Amino acid sequence: MSDVETAIDQESAPGVPPVAASPPRVVRWLPWLMVALALAFVVPLRIKFLDVPLDRDEGEFAYGGQLILGGDLPYRSLYAMKMPGIYVVYAASEALFGQTCAGVHLGHLIVNALTILMLFALAARLFDPMVGATAATAFALFSLSPSVDPLAAQSENFVVLPVLAGIYVLLLGLQHPRWYAFFLGGVLIGLGPVIKQHGSVFALGAGGWLVLDQLLLTRRAWGSWLAHCGWFAVGLATPMAIVFATMYALGNYDDFVFWTLTYAREYVTMLPRAAIERNVRAYVPYQWKFASMGLLWLLAGAGLLVAPLLPDSRRRLVLLVPWTIASLVGVSLGFYFRTHYFLLLIPVAAVLIGITLRFVARLLTDNTHVEWQLTAQLALAAFVFPVGQLGYYYWPQTDAQLSRHTYFRNPFVESLPIAAKIARYTSPQDKVAILASEPQILFYSQRRSATGHIYMYPLMEPHPYALQMQEQVIADIEKARPKFVVFSNQNVTWVPVAGSHQRIFQWWGEYAENYEIFGTVDMQYQVPLIRWADEGAVLRMNMNREGLTIYRRRPNAP
């Protein structure tokens, strides 16, 4: 930005904090160098692990994208509470880069890099380029932390990018009021809940920001403000309206509403107090699994304390406070505190880290130009430990080692050979049943599920639809007579609770007579042991050991 543009912005932007005077040209490259170094660290790591096996969430999304590319629909052939936006995103990634692990993760890599750049642009406009560069670098490191499920292309990654873009556009709209800026900002933020329901918290946060800006800062004519808010509301509602209209037009409306609203409401309200307390004790401290990540969280917390002490702080707090609250609520919805939920919090946490380091630099000097250099030096000191620890964690490990190290006894590596066997002994028209909550097997094998229930968790949960879901799975499988059934006796793929209905287990104990054991996966070993009947192994089901059993339908089964 030129000095003339800076002066114009300061005169015409009553709702936006003034931009600090530009430093000498010799240090202007520092923020760009920091962002370039952050990308140079993140991108090669993500390229190295493009082929890491998918986890089960990725398997669900990838299978949903595969259905869309094949002309089918989620909620018709796939039952899950996720919003359809994530399946569309995956379908686009698969169409562009292929229906493989690498294709999925390449899309994730691009989105992660764009998010780093978007956060840089947003924080630079809100503060200055050095705060923006520090925030972008902190986010890059946060997004690689093992405590936020960094390898998986989780839906939160795809929520964060449009939300940041929407905040940026709204910031421009407050600076130069135009109806289309508020409309476009609303559309971008409205994409968040279309990808995952948790994105709705940012819609509420953005609305709170606009209200606070009007009440405390700009105080424009109420008619003008209401018009801008109206355009924001219209833009916000547009993506969701398109989704509902599309589902209605495709004749899939009732199933869509049940899974994304009715069942989702049951899901976020079903946890008893004891389970909530257990989740808080288990998942929140897990963010300190890496000492270096604990340091970053402490710097972010310090940012909350020092932000009010910055010059013109009220103008920034009008955005930072609703943004922080919305992020915390998004992490806490349902009180599950899944590790990947924290991806919703790390953008604002990264900005707070930038605030902390810039505040310390200002304590050390009153020279604005020197502040940039000091901030860069402080960032180097703060980030060198995370960079070293993350590099040491990732580089020596192979794809399989990293998956097993990250996901423990979840059979994500083993899903690849299972899917290969199924694909070898079936035709594209054959159905497969996965009684194991491992939808990635369907994606790898490119075979359709015999039932829309690709997860077993809802069948075990304490809600009024559980027994009905079990009966539906039974009816679907008996009708489809799948050629292969993958059954798991691992708790991690069922998660039964006290009072879970046992109907499906009783049924399978009888119906399994129609099948012969074709393969077994014993997850008790450090490297799970896989045996196959077509390779001469003598197989039997052992319910006392954690693992999976692959069944093939008997030729003479009725």
C-alpha positions as CSV (number, residue, x, y, z in Angstrom):
1,M,0.0,0.0,0.0
2,S,1.4,3.4,-1.0
3,D,1.7,6.3,1.5
4,V,-1.1,8.1,-0.5
5,E,-3.4,5.1,-0.2
6,T,-2.6,4.9,3.5
7,A,-3.6,8.5,4.0
8,I,-6.8,8.1,2.1
9,D,-7.7,4.9,4.1
10,Q,-7.2,6.7,7.4
11,E,-9.4,9.6,6.3
12,S,-12.2,7.5,4.9
13,A,-12.3,4.6,7.3
14,P,-14.0,5.7,10.5
15,G,-14.8,2.1,11.4
16,V,-11.3,0.7,10.8
17,P,-8.2,1.3,12.8
18,P,-5.6,3.5,11.2
19,V,-2.7,1.8,9.5
20,A,0.7,2.4,11.1
21,A,3.2,4.4,9.0
22,S,5.1,2.2,6.6
23,P,8.6,1.3,7.6
24,P,11.7,1.9,5.4
25,R,11.8,0.0,2.3
26,V,14.7,-2.1,3.6
27,V,12.5,-3.9,6.1
28,R,9.2,-4.0,4.2
29,W,10.2,-7.4,2.9
30,L,10.3,-9.0,6.3
31,P,6.6,-9.9,6.6
32,W,6.6,-11.4,3.1
33,L,9.8,-13.4,3.9
34,M,8.1,-14.7,7.1
35,V,5.1,-15.9,5.2
36,A,7.2,-17.4,2.5
37,L,9.3,-19.3,5.1
38,A,6.1,-20.5,6.8
39,L,4.8,-21.9,3.4
40,A,8.3,-23.4,2.7
41,F,8.0,-25.3,5.9
42,V,4.4,-26.4,5.7
43,V,4.1,-27.3,2.0
44,P,6.9,-29.8,1.7
45,L,5.7,-31.6,4.9
46,R,2.2,-31.9,3.5
47,I,3.6,-33.0,0.1
48,K,5.7,-35.7,1.8
49,F,2.5,-37.2,3.4
50,L,0.0,-36.8,0.6
51,D,-0.4,-40.6,0.5
52,V,-1.0,-41.1,4.3
53,P,-4.1,-43.3,4.5
54,L,-7.4,-41.5,5.1
55,D,-9.0,-41.5,8.6
56,R,-12.7,-42.4,8.9
57,D,-14.0,-38.8,8.6
58,E,-12.0,-38.4,5.4
59,G,-13.3,-41.7,4.3
60,E,-16.9,-40.5,4.8
61,F,-16.3,-37.2,2.9
62,A,-14.4,-38.9,0.1
63,Y,-17.1,-41.6,-0.3
64,G,-19.7,-38.8,-0.3
65,G,-17.7,-37.0,-3.0
66,Q,-17.4,-40.2,-5.0
67,L,-21.2,-40.7,-4.8
68,I,-21.8,-37.2,-6.1
69,L,-19.3,-37.7,-9.0
70,G,-21.2,-41.0,-9.7
71,G,-24.6,-39.2,-9.9
72,D,-25.8,-40.2,-6.5
73,L,-26.7,-38.2,-3.4
74,P,-25.7,-38.0,0.3
75,Y,-28.6,-38.7,2.6
76,R,-30.0,-41.1,0.0
77,S,-27.1,-43.5,-0.2
78,L,-25.1,-42.1,2.7
79,Y,-26.5,-41.3,6.1
80,A,-24.6,-38.8,8.2
81,M,-25.2,-35.5,10.0
82,K,-22.6,-33.5,8.1
83,M,-23.8,-30.7,5.8
84,P,-23.6,-31.4,2.1
85,G,-21.0,-28.7,1.4
86,I,-18.1,-30.9,2.6
87,Y,-19.1,-33.6,0.2
88,V,-19.2,-31.1,-2.7
89,V,-15.7,-29.8,-1.7
90,Y,-14.4,-33.4,-1.7
91,A,-16.1,-34.1,-5.0
92,A,-14.3,-31.1,-6.5
93,S,-10.9,-32.2,-5.1
94,E,-11.4,-35.7,-6.4
95,A,-12.5,-34.4,-9.8
96,L,-9.4,-32.2,-10.0
97,F,-6.8,-34.4,-8.4
98,G,-8.1,-38.0,-8.5
99,Q,-10.0,-40.3,-6.2
100,T,-7.0,-41.2,-4.1
101,C,-5.4,-40.3,-0.8
102,A,-3.1,-37.9,-2.6
103,G,-6.0,-36.3,-4.4
104,V,-7.8,-35.6,-1.2
105,H,-4.7,-34.4,0.6
106,L,-3.6,-32.2,-2.3
107,G,-6.9,-30.3,-2.0
108,H,-6.3,-29.9,1.8
109,L,-2.8,-28.7,1.1
110,I,-4.0,-25.9,-1.2
111,V,-6.8,-24.9,1.2
112,N,-4.3,-24.8,4.1
113,A,-1.9,-22.6,2.1
114,L,-4.7,-20.2,1.0
115,T,-5.8,-20.0,4.6
116,I,-2.3,-18.9,5.7
117,L,-2.3,-16.2,3.0
118,M,-5.8,-15.1,3.9
119,L,-5.0,-14.8,7.5
120,F,-2.0,-12.7,6.6
121,A,-4.1,-10.4,4.6
122,L,-6.7,-10.0,7.2
123,A,-4.4,-9.4,10.2
124,A,-2.3,-7.1,8.1
125,R,-5.3,-4.9,7.3
126,L,-6.6,-5.0,10.9
127,F,-3.1,-4.2,12.3
128,D,-0.1,-4.1,10.0
129,P,1.8,-6.5,7.8
130,M,4.2,-7.7,10.6
131,V,1.3,-8.7,12.8
132,G,-0.2,-10.4,9.8
133,A,3.0,-12.3,9.0
134,T,3.3,-13.4,12.7
135,A,-0.3,-14.6,12.8
136,A,0.1,-16.4,9.5
137,T,3.2,-18.2,10.6
138,A,1.6,-19.1,14.0
139,F,-1.4,-20.5,12.1
140,A,0.9,-22.5,9.9
141,L,2.6,-24.1,12.9
142,F,-0.7,-24.6,14.8
143,S,-2.2,-26.4,11.8
144,L,0.6,-29.0,11.8
145,S,0.3,-29.7,15.5
146,P,-0.6,-33.4,16.2
147,S,-3.1,-32.0,18.8
148,V,-5.5,-30.8,16.0
149,D,-5.5,-33.8,13.7
150,P,-3.3,-32.1,11.1
151,L,-3.0,-34.9,8.5
152,A,-6.7,-35.2,7.9
153,A,-8.7,-32.9,5.6
154,Q,-11.3,-32.3,8.3
155,S,-14.3,-30.2,7.5
156,E,-13.1,-27.4,9.9
157,N,-10.3,-26.6,7.4
158,F,-12.8,-25.8,4.8
159,V,-15.0,-23.8,7.2
160,V,-12.2,-21.5,8.2
161,L,-11.1,-20.3,4.8
162,P,-14.4,-18.8,3.6
163,V,-15.0,-17.3,7.0
164,L,-11.7,-15.5,7.0
165,A,-12.4,-14.3,3.5
166,G,-15.8,-13.1,4.6
167,I,-14.4,-11.2,7.6
168,Y,-11.9,-9.5,5.3
169,V,-14.5,-8.4,2.8
170,L,-16.7,-7.1,5.7
171,L,-13.7,-5.1,6.9
172,L,-13.4,-3.6,3.5
173,G,-17.1,-2.9,3.6
174,L,-16.9,-1.0,6.9
175,Q,-14.0,1.0,5.4
176,H,-15.7,1.8,2.1
177,P,-19.4,1.1,2.6
178,R,-20.8,-0.6,-0.5
179,W,-23.9,-2.9,-0.4
180,Y,-22.1,-5.6,-2.4
181,A,-19.3,-5.9,0.1
182,F,-21.8,-6.7,2.9
183,F,-23.6,-9.1,0.6
184,L,-20.4,-10.9,-0.5
185,G,-19.1,-11.0,3.1
186,G,-22.4,-12.6,4.1
187,V,-22.2,-15.2,1.3
188,L,-18.6,-16.2,2.3
189,I,-19.4,-16.5,6.0
190,G,-22.6,-18.3,5.1
191,L,-20.5,-21.0,3.3
192,G,-19.3,-22.0,6.8
193,P,-22.5,-23.7,8.1
194,V,-23.1,-25.2,4.6
195,I,-19.9,-27.1,5.1
196,K,-20.4,-27.9,8.8
197,Q,-23.0,-26.7,11.3
198,H,-20.3,-25.4,13.6
199,G,-19.7,-22.6,11.0
200,S,-23.0,-21.0,12.1
201,V,-21.2,-19.6,15.2
202,F,-19.2,-17.3,12.9
203,A,-22.4,-16.0,11.4
204,L,-23.5,-14.9,14.8
205,G,-20.1,-13.5,15.7
206,A,-20.1,-11.4,12.5
207,G,-23.5,-10.1,13.3
208,G,-22.4,-9.1,16.8
209,W,-19.3,-7.4,15.2
210,L,-21.5,-5.3,12.9
211,V,-23.8,-4.3,15.8
212,L,-20.8,-3.3,18.1
213,D,-19.2,-1.4,15.2
214,Q,-22.4,0.7,14.8
215,L,-23.0,1.3,18.5
216,L,-19.4,2.0,19.6
217,L,-17.5,3.3,16.5
218,T,-18.9,4.5,13.2
219,R,-22.4,5.4,14.3
220,R,-23.6,5.8,10.7
221,A,-27.2,6.9,9.9
222,W,-29.4,4.0,11.1
223,G,-31.1,3.7,7.8
224,S,-27.8,3.1,6.0
225,W,-26.6,0.7,8.7
226,L,-29.9,-1.3,8.5
227,A,-29.5,-1.5,4.8
228,H,-26.0,-2.9,5.0
229,C,-27.0,-5.4,7.7
230,G,-29.9,-6.4,5.5
231,W,-27.6,-7.1,2.6
232,F,-25.3,-9.0,5.0
233,A,-28.3,-11.1,6.2
234,V,-29.4,-11.8,2.6
235,G,-25.8,-12.9,1.7
236,L,-25.6,-15.0,4.8
237,A,-28.8,-16.9,4.0
238,T,-28.1,-17.4,0.3
239,P,-25.8,-20.5,0.5
240,M,-28.1,-22.4,3.0
241,A,-31.2,-21.4,0.9
242,I,-29.6,-22.9,-2.2
243,V,-28.8,-26.1,-0.3
244,F,-32.4,-26.5,1.0
245,A,-33.9,-25.6,-2.4
246,T,-31.5,-28.1,-4.1
247,M,-32.4,-30.9,-1.7
248,Y,-36.1,-30.2,-2.2
249,A,-35.8,-30.2,-6.0
250,L,-33.9,-33.5,-5.9
251,G,-36.6,-35.1,-3.8
252,N,-34.1,-35.7,-0.9
253,Y,-35.4,-33.0,1.5
254,D,-36.9,-35.2,4.3
255,D,-33.8,-37.3,4.7
256,F,-31.5,-34.2,4.6
257,V,-33.5,-32.5,7.3
258,F,-33.6,-35.6,9.5
259,W,-29.8,-36.2,9.4
260,T,-28.5,-32.6,9.5
261,L,-31.1,-31.1,11.8
262,T,-33.2,-33.6,13.7
263,Y,-30.5,-36.2,14.4
264,A,-27.8,-33.5,14.7
265,R,-29.8,-31.9,17.5
266,E,-30.0,-35.2,19.3
267,Y,-26.2,-35.6,18.9
268,V,-25.2,-32.3,20.4
269,T,-27.5,-32.7,23.4
270,M,-27.1,-36.4,24.4
271,L,-23.9,-36.2,26.5
272,P,-24.4,-36.6,30.2
273,R,-22.5,-34.4,32.6
274,A,-20.0,-37.1,33.5
275,A,-19.1,-37.5,29.8
276,I,-18.7,-33.8,29.4
277,E,-16.3,-33.6,32.3
278,R,-14.4,-36.5,30.9
279,N,-14.1,-34.9,27.5
280,V,-12.8,-31.6,29.1
281,R,-10.2,-33.5,31.1
282,A,-9.1,-35.6,28.1
283,Y,-9.2,-33.3,25.1
284,V,-8.5,-29.8,26.3
285,P,-5.1,-30.6,28.0
286,Y,-4.3,-32.7,24.9
287,Q,-3.6,-29.3,23.1
288,W,-0.5,-29.3,25.2
289,K,0.7,-32.6,23.9
290,F,3.6,-30.9,22.3
291,A,5.4,-28.5,24.6
292,S,5.9,-26.1,21.7
293,M,2.1,-25.9,21.1
294,G,1.6,-25.1,24.8
295,L,3.9,-22.2,24.4
296,L,1.9,-20.9,21.4
297,W,-1.4,-21.2,23.4
298,L,0.2,-19.2,26.3
299,L,1.2,-16.5,23.8
300,A,-2.4,-16.4,22.5
301,G,-3.8,-16.1,26.0
302,A,-1.4,-13.3,26.7
303,G,-2.8,-11.6,23.5
304,L,-6.2,-11.4,25.2
305,L,-4.7,-9.5,28.1
306,V,-2.5,-7.0,26.1
307,A,-4.9,-6.3,23.2
308,P,-6.8,-3.6,25.2
309,L,-3.4,-1.9,25.8
310,L,-2.6,-1.4,22.1
311,P,-3.2,2.0,20.5
312,D,-6.8,2.4,19.1
313,S,-7.6,-0.9,20.8
314,R,-11.3,-0.4,20.9
315,R,-11.6,-0.5,17.1
316,R,-9.8,-3.8,17.0
317,L,-11.6,-5.3,20.0
318,V,-14.9,-4.7,18.4
319,L,-13.9,-7.5,16.0
320,L,-11.6,-9.6,18.2
321,V,-14.0,-10.1,21.0
322,P,-16.9,-11.6,18.9
323,W,-14.5,-13.6,16.9
324,T,-12.9,-15.1,19.9
325,I,-16.2,-15.9,21.6
326,A,-17.6,-17.5,18.4
327,S,-14.4,-19.6,18.0
328,L,-14.6,-20.8,21.6
329,V,-18.3,-21.7,21.2
330,G,-17.5,-23.6,17.9
331,V,-15.0,-25.7,19.7
332,S,-17.4,-26.4,22.5
333,L,-20.6,-27.3,20.6
334,G,-21.9,-30.6,22.0
335,F,-19.0,-30.6,24.6
336,Y,-17.2,-33.3,22.6
337,F,-14.0,-31.2,22.2
338,R,-12.8,-33.3,19.3
339,T,-9.2,-32.5,18.5
340,H,-10.0,-31.2,15.0
341,Y,-12.7,-28.8,16.5
342,F,-9.8,-26.7,17.7
343,L,-9.0,-25.8,14.1
344,L,-11.9,-23.3,14.5
345,L,-10.0,-21.5,17.3
346,I,-6.5,-21.3,15.9
347,P,-7.0,-18.5,13.4
348,V,-8.0,-16.0,16.1
349,A,-5.4,-17.5,18.5
350,A,-2.7,-16.9,15.8
351,V,-3.8,-13.2,15.6
352,L,-3.6,-12.9,19.3
353,I,0.0,-14.3,19.2
354,G,0.8,-11.6,16.7
355,I,-0.6,-9.0,19.0
356,T,1.4,-10.3,21.9
357,L,4.7,-10.2,20.1
358,R,4.0,-6.8,18.6
359,F,3.1,-5.5,22.1
360,V,6.4,-6.7,23.5
361,A,8.3,-5.0,20.6
362,R,6.5,-1.8,21.4
363,L,7.6,-2.0,25.0
364,L,11.2,-2.3,23.8
365,T,11.2,0.7,21.4
366,D,9.1,3.7,20.5
367,N,10.5,3.6,16.9
368,T,7.7,2.2,14.6
369,H,10.3,1.1,12.0
370,V,12.4,-0.8,14.5
371,E,9.3,-2.5,15.9
372,W,9.0,-4.5,12.7
373,Q,12.5,-5.9,13.1
374,L,12.0,-6.6,16.8
375,T,8.7,-8.3,16.1
376,A,10.4,-10.5,13.5
377,Q,13.1,-11.4,16.0
378,L,10.6,-12.2,18.7
379,A,8.7,-14.4,16.3
380,L,11.9,-16.2,15.3
381,A,12.6,-16.9,19.0
382,A,9.0,-18.0,19.7
383,F,8.7,-20.2,16.6
384,V,12.1,-21.9,16.5
385,F,11.1,-24.5,19.1
386,P,7.8,-25.5,17.4
387,V,9.5,-25.7,14.0
388,G,12.2,-28.0,15.4
389,Q,9.8,-30.2,17.3
390,L,7.4,-30.6,14.4
391,G,10.2,-31.2,11.9
392,Y,11.6,-33.9,14.2
393,Y,8.2,-35.5,14.6
394,Y,7.2,-35.6,10.9
395,W,10.3,-36.1,8.7
396,P,11.6,-39.5,9.9
397,Q,8.2,-41.3,9.7
398,T,6.8,-43.2,6.8
399,D,3.1,-42.9,5.8
400,A,2.1,-46.0,7.7
401,Q,4.2,-45.1,10.7
402,L,2.7,-41.7,10.9
403,S,-0.8,-43.0,10.6
404,R,-0.4,-45.6,13.3
405,H,1.4,-43.1,15.5
406,T,-1.4,-40.6,15.1
407,Y,-4.4,-42.9,15.2
408,F,-3.2,-45.8,17.3
409,R,-5.2,-49.0,16.8
410,N,-7.6,-47.5,14.3
411,P,-7.4,-49.7,11.1
412,F,-6.7,-46.9,8.6
413,V,-3.5,-48.4,7.1
414,E,-5.2,-51.8,7.0
415,S,-8.2,-50.4,5.1
416,L,-6.1,-50.2,1.9
417,P,-5.3,-54.0,1.6
418,I,-8.9,-54.8,2.7
419,A,-10.3,-52.6,-0.1
420,A,-7.9,-54.0,-2.6
421,K,-9.1,-57.6,-1.9
422,I,-12.7,-56.6,-2.1
423,A,-12.1,-54.8,-5.4
424,R,-10.3,-57.9,-6.7
425,Y,-13.2,-60.3,-5.9
426,T,-16.1,-58.1,-6.8
427,S,-17.5,-56.2,-9.7
428,P,-18.6,-52.5,-9.7
429,Q,-22.2,-53.7,-9.4
430,D,-21.6,-55.7,-6.2
431,K,-22.6,-54.2,-2.8
432,V,-20.4,-54.2,0.3
433,A,-21.5,-53.9,3.9
434,I,-19.1,-52.3,6.4
435,L,-20.3,-53.1,10.0
436,A,-17.2,-51.3,11.2
437,S,-17.5,-47.5,10.8
438,E,-14.7,-47.5,8.3
439,P,-16.2,-45.8,5.2
440,Q,-12.7,-45.3,3.7
441,I,-12.9,-49.0,2.6
442,L,-15.8,-48.1,0.3
443,F,-13.9,-45.2,-1.2
444,Y,-10.7,-47.2,-1.8
445,S,-12.6,-50.2,-3.3
446,Q,-15.0,-47.9,-5.3
447,R,-17.9,-50.1,-4.3
448,R,-21.3,-49.0,-3.0
449,S,-22.4,-49.7,0.5
450,A,-25.3,-52.1,1.0
451,T,-26.8,-49.6,3.5
452,G,-26.7,-45.9,3.9
453,H,-25.5,-46.3,7.5
454,I,-21.7,-46.1,7.0
455,Y,-21.1,-45.4,10.7
456,M,-22.2,-47.7,13.5
457,Y,-22.0,-45.0,16.2
458,P,-25.5,-43.7,15.7
459,L,-26.8,-47.3,16.2
460,M,-25.3,-47.4,19.7
461,E,-26.1,-43.9,20.9
462,P,-28.8,-43.1,23.5
463,H,-31.3,-41.4,21.3
464,P,-34.8,-42.5,20.3
465,Y,-33.9,-43.5,16.7
466,A,-31.1,-46.0,17.5
467,L,-33.2,-49.2,17.3
468,Q,-34.9,-48.0,14.2
469,M,-31.5,-47.4,12.6
470,Q,-30.4,-51.0,13.5
471,E,-33.5,-52.4,11.9
472,Q,-32.9,-50.4,8.8
473,V,-29.3,-51.7,8.5
474,I,-30.6,-55.2,8.9
475,A,-33.3,-54.8,6.2
476,D,-30.9,-53.1,3.8
477,I,-28.2,-55.8,4.1
478,E,-30.8,-58.7,3.8
479,K,-32.2,-57.0,0.7
480,A,-28.8,-56.2,-0.9
481,R,-27.1,-59.5,0.0
482,P,-23.7,-58.0,-0.2
483,K,-20.9,-60.1,-1.5
484,F,-18.5,-59.0,1.3
485,V,-19.2,-57.9,4.9
486,V,-16.5,-56.3,7.0
487,F,-17.3,-56.7,10.7
488,S,-15.3,-55.1,13.6
489,N,-15.3,-56.1,17.2
490,Q,-13.4,-53.0,18.2
491,N,-15.1,-50.7,20.6
492,V,-13.6,-47.7,18.7
493,T,-15.8,-48.5,15.7
494,W,-19.0,-49.0,17.7
495,V,-18.6,-47.0,21.0
496,P,-21.5,-48.8,22.8
497,V,-22.9,-47.1,25.9
498,A,-24.9,-48.4,28.8
499,G,-28.3,-49.3,27.4
500,S,-27.3,-49.6,23.8
501,H,-29.6,-51.9,21.8
502,Q,-28.0,-55.3,21.0
503,R,-30.4,-56.2,18.1
504,I,-27.8,-55.9,15.4
505,F,-25.3,-58.2,17.1
506,Q,-28.0,-60.8,17.7
507,W,-29.0,-60.6,14.1
508,W,-25.5,-60.8,12.8
509,G,-24.8,-63.9,14.9
510,E,-27.4,-65.7,12.9
511,Y,-27.1,-64.1,9.5
512,A,-23.3,-64.6,9.4
513,E,-24.1,-68.3,8.6
514,N,-24.5,-67.1,5.0
515,Y,-20.9,-66.1,4.9
516,E,-17.5,-67.6,5.2
517,I,-14.4,-65.9,6.7
518,F,-12.2,-64.6,4.0
519,G,-9.8,-62.5,5.9
520,T,-8.9,-61.3,9.4
521,V,-7.0,-58.3,10.8
522,D,-5.6,-58.6,14.3
523,M,-5.0,-55.1,15.7
524,Q,-3.3,-56.3,18.9
525,Y,0.1,-56.3,17.4
526,Q,2.3,-53.2,16.9
527,V,2.1,-53.9,13.2
528,P,-1.4,-55.4,12.7
529,L,-1.4,-59.0,11.4
530,I,-3.5,-59.6,8.2
531,R,-4.4,-63.1,7.0
532,W,-6.3,-64.1,3.8
533,A,-8.0,-67.4,2.9
534,D,-6.9,-67.1,-0.7
535,E,-3.3,-67.0,0.5
536,G,-3.7,-70.3,2.3
537,A,-4.3,-69.1,5.9
538,V,-6.6,-71.0,8.2
539,L,-9.0,-68.4,9.6
540,R,-11.5,-68.1,12.4
541,M,-13.2,-65.3,14.2
542,N,-11.8,-64.5,17.6
543,M,-14.1,-62.2,19.5
544,N,-11.6,-61.9,22.3
545,R,-9.1,-59.9,20.3
546,E,-9.5,-56.5,18.8
547,G,-9.7,-56.6,15.0
548,L,-11.7,-57.0,11.9
549,T,-13.1,-60.0,10.1
550,I,-13.8,-59.9,6.3
551,Y,-16.6,-62.2,5.3
552,R,-17.4,-63.4,1.7
553,R,-20.9,-64.6,0.9
554,R,-21.2,-68.4,0.4
555,P,-22.1,-69.4,-3.2
556,N,-25.1,-71.4,-2.1
557,A,-26.4,-68.9,0.5
558,P,-30.1,-68.3,0.2
